[in-house]
């Protein structure tokens, strides 16, 4: 029902009164015309409802952050001559605390046989889910007396896309950190079986295989000398991260946006690091923090896009602390490399990192600095530096290199 229909219904009373009181034919003709118009519009309403065909709202299942996401509604008018005016009203942002709820209204005139796509565009501002809350398609009949609506709600149909973190955020920080370890000279492990490379020799001990005795050296030394062999130890890189920024506890729109921006920075570094590792054909596992989930640890060498999707699917502030994640991945090889990404650090987490460093081949901690540090966070960072753990401080968009951090830490404690 439209305002025009209400006006027409109100006109029936004076026209009916004029026709019955004055008996003028003009009142009767106008009244009959009005009634016919309402009846024709009513029939037209049911006709157009059947002839206006709408498809499902479609959207790309994933998009990189910073791009424009287009929600597309296909519409087709299957009439022979009758046109139609439609209005699309879409709403977004009711579940996003970092923006105000946004509305967009689009008007289109359809001619008979027209087929088009109605778009609602949203900027992919932050990594995670981007949901179109509701879309309403409103169509008016030719005479404008009636209108009908079709409502599409996110709770009924899928109107969501995943915003992926950027894959090129490895930066020179990660590269410099890895250049400190020559991958061609990885740690070695002792092996008892024969290999092509002799590591060293030592005096024979009871239980040694006599086939490992180096007879030429033994004859010169006048005692049995055995050969020790070495083999490269394959080092796997484990990615552990904590994306907590306090977003779930905030209500102010500006603070929520700032928290999500910090989370974006963390996820960009995680995805960029994994991308860099995969490009250099290194074995890498991503830990999601849940020891019960089958996806807790993912080997990503065969599917470089999978980790970006996984990062986008995680809800903000749902991961445990780094200390808890380190406890969950105790089963990993002690001679592996661990990269840790977080914006929060406590003394308990620092103690877990120090304990991990005693067993791991290499531990690098990327700390995403906030505006100010609490006394506990300052103590935790000092604990890491005193334990000679590589700490990379990331400030906004320009991180310090590992070399600069180590040199500044040395001057601090000199």
Secondary structure, 3 states (H helix, E strand, C coil): CCHHHHHHHHHHHHHHHHHHHCCCHHHHHHHHHHHHHHHHHHHHHHHHHHHEEECCCECCCEEECCCEEEEEEEEEECCCCCCEEEEEEEEECCCCCCCCCEEEEEEEEECCCCEEEEEEEEECCCCEEEEEEEEEEEEECCCCCCEEEEEEECCCCCCEEEEECCCCCCHHHHHHHHHCCCHHHCCEEEECCCCCCEEEEEECCCCCCHHHECHHHHHHHCCCEEEEEEEECCCCEEEEEECCCCHHHCCCHHHHHHHHHHHHHHHHHHHHHHHHHHHCCCCEEEECCCCCCCCCEEECCCCCCHHHHHHHHCCCCCCCCHHHHHHHCCCCCCCCEEEEEECCCCHHHHHHHHHHHCCCCEEEEEEECCCCCCHHHHHHHHHHHHCCCEEEEEECCEECCHHHHHHHHHHHHC
